[in-house]
Amino acid sequence: MTTIPLKEAFYFKGGDIGCLLIHGFTSTPAELRELGERLRDKGYTVYGLRLAGHGTTLEEFEQTTYQDWIQSVELGYHKLQTICKKIYVIGHSMGGVLALHLAEKHAICKIVLLAPAMINKDKKTRFVPMIKHFLKYTEWEATERPVEESQYLLGYAKIPLASVHELLNLQKETARQLHKIHVPILMIYAENDQSIDLKGIHLIEKKVSTTAIRHVSLTKCGHNLTVECEKETVFENVLTFVDGHC
Protein backbone atom coordinates (compact mmCIF):
# COMPACT_ATOMS: atom_id res chain seq x y z
CA MET A 1 0.00 0.00 0.00
CA THR A 2 1.29 3.47 -0.93
CA THR A 3 1.64 5.81 2.04
CA ILE A 4 0.32 9.33 1.43
CA PRO A 5 2.71 12.01 2.80
CA LEU A 6 1.03 13.73 5.73
CA LYS A 7 1.23 17.19 4.15
CA GLU A 8 -0.64 16.06 1.04
CA ALA A 9 -4.35 15.78 0.35
CA PHE A 10 -5.80 12.35 1.09
CA TYR A 11 -8.69 10.47 -0.49
CA PHE A 12 -10.39 7.32 0.75
CA LYS A 13 -13.03 5.71 -1.47
CA GLY A 14 -16.05 4.45 0.41
CA GLY A 15 -19.81 4.64 0.04
CA ASP A 16 -22.07 7.25 -1.52
CA ILE A 17 -21.88 9.64 1.45
CA GLY A 18 -18.86 11.89 1.28
CA CYS A 19 -16.97 13.82 3.95
CA LEU A 20 -14.97 16.87 2.89
CA LEU A 21 -12.27 17.75 5.44
CA ILE A 22 -10.78 21.26 5.47
CA HIS A 23 -7.67 22.07 7.52
CA GLY A 24 -6.78 25.35 9.16
CA PHE A 25 -4.74 28.49 8.47
CA THR A 26 -1.03 27.78 7.74
CA SER A 27 -1.65 24.10 8.45
CA THR A 28 -1.96 20.96 6.28
CA PRO A 29 -4.30 17.97 5.82
CA ALA A 30 -2.15 16.13 8.38
CA GLU A 31 -4.11 17.63 11.27
CA LEU A 32 -7.26 15.88 10.01
CA ARG A 33 -5.70 12.61 8.84
CA GLU A 34 -6.67 10.56 11.90
CA LEU A 35 -10.24 11.82 11.75
CA GLY A 36 -10.32 11.01 8.04
CA GLU A 37 -9.17 7.46 8.75
CA ARG A 38 -11.92 7.02 11.36
CA LEU A 39 -14.52 8.17 8.83
CA ARG A 40 -13.04 5.86 6.20
CA ASP A 41 -13.32 2.94 8.60
CA LYS A 42 -17.04 3.72 8.95
CA GLY A 43 -17.50 3.42 5.19
CA TYR A 44 -17.57 7.07 4.15
CA THR A 45 -15.84 8.43 1.09
CA VAL A 46 -13.36 10.95 2.51
CA TYR A 47 -11.43 13.77 0.87
CA GLY A 48 -9.00 15.76 3.01
CA LEU A 49 -8.03 18.62 0.73
CA ARG A 50 -4.93 20.80 0.84
CA LEU A 51 -5.66 24.52 0.61
CA ALA A 52 -3.79 26.62 -1.94
CA GLY A 53 -0.40 27.75 -0.65
CA HIS A 54 -0.43 25.39 2.31
CA GLY A 55 2.08 22.59 2.82
CA THR A 56 4.41 24.00 0.15
CA THR A 57 6.61 27.06 0.72
CA LEU A 58 6.18 30.23 2.71
CA GLU A 59 6.75 32.23 -0.48
CA GLU A 60 3.89 30.46 -2.23
CA PHE A 61 1.66 30.81 0.80
CA GLU A 62 2.02 34.57 1.02
CA GLN A 63 1.03 34.91 -2.63
CA THR A 64 -2.35 33.22 -2.12
CA THR A 65 -5.59 35.02 -1.31
CA TYR A 66 -8.69 33.95 0.55
CA GLN A 67 -10.37 33.56 -2.84
CA ASP A 68 -7.73 30.93 -3.67
CA TRP A 69 -8.63 29.05 -0.48
CA ILE A 70 -12.32 29.26 -1.35
CA GLN A 71 -11.52 27.88 -4.80
CA SER A 72 -9.65 24.95 -3.24
CA VAL A 73 -12.75 24.10 -1.21
CA GLU A 74 -15.06 24.49 -4.21
CA LEU A 75 -12.91 22.07 -6.20
CA GLY A 76 -12.93 19.59 -3.31
CA TYR A 77 -16.71 19.83 -3.04
CA HIS A 78 -17.20 19.21 -6.75
CA LYS A 79 -14.81 16.24 -6.59
CA LEU A 80 -17.07 14.57 -4.04
CA GLN A 81 -20.28 15.78 -5.67
CA THR A 82 -19.58 13.69 -8.77
CA ILE A 83 -19.53 10.43 -6.79
CA CYS A 84 -21.56 11.05 -3.61
CA LYS A 85 -25.28 11.64 -3.10
CA LYS A 86 -24.75 13.46 0.21
CA ILE A 87 -21.83 15.53 1.45
CA TYR A 88 -20.83 16.44 4.99
CA VAL A 89 -18.25 19.18 5.47
CA ILE A 90 -15.85 19.18 8.41
CA GLY A 91 -13.53 22.12 8.99
CA HIS A 92 -10.94 22.93 11.63
CA SER A 93 -10.18 26.55 12.59
CA MET A 94 -10.10 28.58 9.34
CA GLY A 95 -11.32 25.37 7.71
CA GLY A 96 -14.50 25.83 9.73
CA VAL A 97 -14.96 29.30 8.28
CA LEU A 98 -14.44 27.88 4.79
CA ALA A 99 -16.98 25.13 5.56
CA LEU A 100 -19.53 27.80 6.47
CA HIS A 101 -18.70 29.75 3.32
CA LEU A 102 -19.28 26.63 1.22
CA ALA A 103 -22.60 25.90 2.95
CA GLU A 104 -23.77 29.43 2.17
CA LYS A 105 -23.65 28.54 -1.53
CA HIS A 106 -24.21 24.78 -1.85
CA ALA A 107 -26.55 22.04 -0.62
CA ILE A 108 -24.40 20.62 2.16
CA CYS A 109 -26.06 17.92 4.30
CA LYS A 110 -24.38 18.72 7.64
CA ILE A 111 -21.52 20.87 8.90
CA VAL A 112 -18.97 20.06 11.59
CA LEU A 113 -17.04 23.03 12.96
CA LEU A 114 -13.94 22.23 15.00
CA ALA A 115 -12.71 25.35 16.81
CA PRO A 116 -14.07 27.61 14.04
CA ALA A 117 -11.97 30.75 13.65
CA MET A 118 -14.72 33.32 13.15
CA ILE A 119 -13.17 35.73 15.67
CA ASN A 120 -9.49 35.75 16.60
CA LYS A 121 -8.45 35.84 20.24
CA ASP A 122 -5.46 38.10 19.53
CA LYS A 123 -7.09 41.53 19.22
CA LYS A 124 -3.94 42.95 17.62
CA THR A 125 -5.00 41.28 14.38
CA ARG A 126 -7.39 44.19 13.81
CA PHE A 127 -4.34 46.35 13.07
CA VAL A 128 -2.89 43.95 10.49
CA PRO A 129 -4.24 45.84 7.44
CA MET A 130 -2.01 48.76 8.48
CA ILE A 131 0.91 46.91 10.08
CA LYS A 132 1.46 44.58 7.12
CA HIS A 133 3.02 47.47 5.18
CA PHE A 134 5.79 47.79 7.78
CA LEU A 135 6.14 44.28 9.23
CA LYS A 136 6.14 41.33 6.86
CA TYR A 137 6.02 38.35 9.23
CA THR A 138 5.11 37.29 12.72
CA GLU A 139 5.86 33.95 14.36
CA TRP A 140 3.88 31.32 16.22
CA GLU A 141 4.74 30.91 19.87
CA ALA A 142 6.65 27.63 20.14
CA THR A 143 4.87 24.97 22.18
CA GLU A 144 6.50 21.79 23.41
CA ARG A 145 4.38 18.84 22.31
CA PRO A 146 4.71 15.06 22.43
CA VAL A 147 5.68 13.54 19.09
CA GLU A 148 2.27 11.91 18.67
CA GLU A 149 0.84 15.44 18.41
CA SER A 150 3.65 17.30 16.65
CA GLN A 151 3.86 14.81 13.76
CA TYR A 152 0.46 16.07 12.59
CA LEU A 153 1.16 19.80 13.05
CA LEU A 154 3.20 20.62 9.97
CA GLY A 155 2.40 24.28 9.36
CA TYR A 156 4.70 27.22 8.71
CA ALA A 157 6.78 28.61 11.57
CA LYS A 158 6.34 32.19 10.35
CA ILE A 159 3.10 33.86 9.31
CA PRO A 160 2.95 36.53 6.59
CA LEU A 161 0.81 39.40 7.82
CA ALA A 162 -0.59 39.73 4.31
CA SER A 163 -2.00 36.23 4.78
CA VAL A 164 -3.51 37.18 8.14
CA HIS A 165 -5.25 40.04 6.31
CA GLU A 166 -6.68 37.48 3.89
CA LEU A 167 -8.01 35.49 6.84
CA LEU A 168 -9.70 38.63 8.19
CA ASN A 169 -11.31 39.23 4.80
CA LEU A 170 -12.61 35.66 4.72
CA GLN A 171 -14.06 35.99 8.21
CA LYS A 172 -15.88 39.20 7.28
CA GLU A 173 -17.29 37.86 4.02
CA THR A 174 -18.48 34.64 5.64
CA ALA A 175 -20.07 36.41 8.61
CA ARG A 176 -22.19 38.54 6.27
CA GLN A 177 -23.80 35.47 4.69
CA LEU A 178 -24.36 33.18 7.69
CA HIS A 179 -28.13 33.64 7.44
CA LYS A 180 -28.09 31.52 4.27
CA ILE A 181 -27.20 28.39 6.26
CA HIS A 182 -30.13 26.12 7.13
CA VAL A 183 -28.48 22.74 7.81
CA PRO A 184 -27.56 20.96 11.08
CA ILE A 185 -24.30 22.05 12.68
CA LEU A 186 -22.02 20.41 15.23
CA MET A 187 -19.61 22.80 16.94
CA ILE A 188 -16.76 21.42 19.04
CA TYR A 189 -14.45 23.84 20.82
CA ALA A 190 -12.12 24.11 23.80
CA GLU A 191 -12.79 26.45 26.69
CA ASN A 192 -9.04 27.14 26.85
CA ASP A 193 -8.52 27.74 23.14
CA GLN A 194 -5.54 30.05 22.73
CA SER A 195 -6.30 31.05 19.14
CA ILE A 196 -10.00 31.77 18.75
CA ASP A 197 -12.40 33.96 20.69
CA LEU A 198 -15.41 31.90 21.72
CA LYS A 199 -17.60 34.89 20.89
CA GLY A 200 -17.30 33.52 17.37
CA ILE A 201 -19.26 30.43 18.45
CA HIS A 202 -22.10 32.66 19.65
CA LEU A 203 -21.94 34.73 16.46
CA ILE A 204 -22.42 31.64 14.31
CA GLU A 205 -25.34 30.41 16.41
CA LYS A 206 -26.99 33.83 16.34
CA LYS A 207 -26.65 34.42 12.60
CA VAL A 208 -27.34 31.03 10.97
CA SER A 209 -30.91 30.12 10.00
CA THR A 210 -31.04 26.80 11.82
CA THR A 211 -31.75 25.78 15.38
CA ALA A 212 -30.31 22.30 14.79
CA ILE A 213 -27.01 23.15 16.48
CA ARG A 214 -25.15 20.85 18.83
CA HIS A 215 -22.35 22.10 21.09
CA VAL A 216 -19.51 20.07 22.57
CA SER A 217 -17.26 22.02 24.94
CA LEU A 218 -13.89 20.56 25.91
CA THR A 219 -11.97 21.51 29.05
CA LYS A 220 -8.54 19.87 28.79
CA CYS A 221 -7.19 20.61 25.32
CA GLY A 222 -6.32 23.72 23.33
CA HIS A 223 -6.92 24.78 19.74
CA ASN A 224 -5.70 21.68 17.92
CA LEU A 225 -8.66 19.50 18.82
CA THR A 226 -7.93 16.60 16.47
CA VAL A 227 -4.42 15.89 17.76
CA GLU A 228 -4.51 16.83 21.45
CA CYS A 229 -5.54 14.93 24.58
CA GLU A 230 -9.31 14.99 23.94
CA LYS A 231 -9.16 13.91 20.31
CA GLU A 232 -11.04 10.66 21.00
CA THR A 233 -13.96 12.69 22.34
CA VAL A 234 -13.82 14.79 19.18
CA PHE A 235 -13.78 11.73 16.91
CA GLU A 236 -16.66 10.05 18.77
CA ASN A 237 -18.86 13.14 18.57
CA VAL A 238 -18.13 13.70 14.89
CA LEU A 239 -18.90 10.06 14.02
CA THR A 240 -22.15 10.12 16.02
CA PHE A 241 -23.23 13.35 14.35
CA VAL A 242 -22.56 12.25 10.78
CA ASP A 243 -24.12 8.82 11.40
CA GLY A 244 -27.49 10.45 12.10
CA HIS A 245 -30.09 11.14 9.43
CA CYS A 246 -29.59 14.18 7.25
N, C-alpha and C positions, 0 to 999 in steps of 0.2 A: 504494500500500500504506500502511495506517495504521501509524504508529510507536507502539509501546507505551511510555509513560513508564517509565524505568528503575526507579522506585520501586514500580511496580505489578506485580501478578501477571502472568505471561505463560503463554500456552497455544499449543502448536503441535500441530496434528492430524497424526498419522502412522498407523502400523500398529496392530496389536492388542496390542502390548507397550508398556506405559506406564512413564514415569519420573517419579516425584514428587520434586521438588527443594525442600528446606527450608533456608532461610537461617538465619543466626545471631542471637544476642542483640543487640538494638538496631539490627540491620542491616535490609536490604531484599532483595527478589529480585534486585536489580541485581548482587550479588556472584556470582550463579550464572547470569546471563544468557548469557555466552559459552559456558559448559558446556552450557546448555540448547540453544543454537543448534547446537552440535556434535552433540548427540544427535538433534536434529531432522533434521539433514542425513544422519544414518544411518537415518532412517525411523521413529524412535520417536515415539510420542505423548508430549508433554512438558508437564507442568504445574509451573510455578515459583510456588508459593503465596506469599502475604504473610501473615505471622503477625499475629494481633490486636494492635493498638496499635503496630505497626511501620510506619514510612514515613508517619506522620500527624503527630501533635503529641506533644510530651513529656508534656503533661497527660493525653492519652488513654493513652499508654504506661504511665504510672505507675498507672493505674486497672485495668490488666489483670493477670490472675493466670496462673500456669502452667497451670491448667485451661483457660483461654481459648486458650492456645497449643496445647494438646493438641487442643482442639475444632477449631481451624483445620486441623490436620493430618488429623484424622478426616474433615472435610469434603472436603479435597483428595483423600484416599484414595478416598472414596466417589464422587467425581467421575470419577476414572479407572476405578474398578471397574465402572462402568456401561457402559464402552466398550472395556475392555481385558481380555484373558484372563490376562495376567501383569502384575505390577507390581514394578518395582524402586524402591527408595527411596534417595535420595542426600541426605545432610544435612551441612551445614558447621557446625562449632562446636556451639552449642546445638542447631542443626538436626540434628546427629548424635545427640544425646541423644534428641530427639523421634523420630528415625527408629527408634532402638532401642525406645523406648516403644511405637511403633506396631507394631513387629514382635513385641512381647510379646503382642499381642492379635489380630493378623490374619495371614493367610496371605500374607506377603510372599515374593517369589521370591528376591531378593538384596538386600543392604544395602551401601551405600557410605558410609563414615564419613570425612569430611574434617576433620582436626584436631578430633575429638570432644571436647567440653568436659565430660568426666565428673568431672574434678578440676581445680580452678583453681590456677594457679601462685601467685597472690597469696594467701598464707596469712591475710592480714588479713580475707578474706571470711568467715572463720569467726565473726568478731565482729559481722557485719552485723545479725543478729537483735536485738542489743542497741543497736548504734550508730544504727540507722535511726530510733530515737525521738528522737535528738538532732541528727543530721546528715541532711539530706534528700537531698543530691546529692553525687556525686563526679564527676570529669571524666576523660576519656581523656587520656593523654599525647599531645600533638600530634606527628605524624610527617610529615616532608617526603616527599612521594611524587611521582613523575612523573604527569602528567595521565592517561596511559593506565591507571594504577592507580586514582587518586583518583576518577575519574568513576564508578567502580562501587562506591565505598565511601561510601554516603549515609546512614549512621546518625546517631544523636543525639550531640551533643557532650558533653552531660551525662548521667549515669546515675542514676536514682532508686535509692536504697539499698533501698527497698521492692521494686523489681523484681529487684535482685540476690538478695534473700531468696527471691523466687519461683523464680529459677534454682536456688538451693540446694535448695529443696524438690523441684523436678523431678529434679535429679541424684539425690537420695536415693531418691525413689520408683522411678525407673528402675533404679537399682543393685540394689534389692531383688528385681526381677523378671527379671534378665538370664538366669537359668537357663531361662526359657521360650523362648529364641531358639535355633532349630535350623538356620537357613539360612546359606548362604555369606556371608561378610563380607570386604569389602576395606577396609583401614584405611590411609589416607595421612596422613602427619604430618611436621612439620618438627622436626629436632633442636634448632633454635634458636627454637622457638615461645615467644613472650613472654607468652602468655595462658593456655595449658593446661599442666598438669603431666603429663608422659608416663607417670606411674604410672597414669593413667586408661586408657591403652592396655592395660597389663598387667592391670588390673582387668577390663576387658571380656573379654579373652582367657581369663582365669581363670574367669569366672563364666558365660559363655554355654555352651550345650549343643551346640556344634559345633566340629569341628576344621578345618573348611573355612574357614580364615582366611588371608588374604594381606596381608602388610605391605609398604608402600612408604615408605621413610624418605628425606626430602629434606634437603639440607645447606646450601642457599643462601638459601632464603626464610624468611619468618616465618609468622605465623598465617594470613594471608589467602591461602591456597594457590591459589585460583582466579583471582587477579588479579596475583600477584607473578611474579618472574622464572622460576620453574619451573612455571608454569601449563600449558605444553605437555606436560610430563611427567605432570602430573595428568590432563589431558584424555585423553592416550593410554592411561594405565592404566585410567581409568574406562571408556573405550570398549571396551578389550580385555576387561575383566571382564564387562561387561553383554552383550557379544556371545557369550560362552560359553553352554553349555547350562545350564538352570536345574534 
